[in-house]
């Protein structure tokens, strides 16, 4: 679906939708999403400067993709943490006993201390 087959909204609307989805983004990041094609946009010169108008259908697509990416990263982080923790829980590590021998500490005689 092309940009013109979907209603166009401002970045303010896009920002509110990202916030509602639990993925807050700065205006600069949303502008980058427009520039790099993450969001389908039209850039228009206005009196206040260049303004992006975003195809509404691309907002949900981008949010869905970003959530999947975040979920995959979280799963990877969780798996790595689980592996690291299980390395320390093995029986070979818990059965390790130090071979420290208790030895009496040396004592100084009165004559040694006076030197």
Secondary structure, DSSP 8 states (H G I E B T S, - for coil): --GGGS-EEEHHHHHHHHHHTT----HHHHHHHHHHTSS-EEEEEETTEEEEEEEHHHHHHHHHHHHHHHHHHHHHHHHHHHHHHHHHSSHHHHT--------------HHHHH-
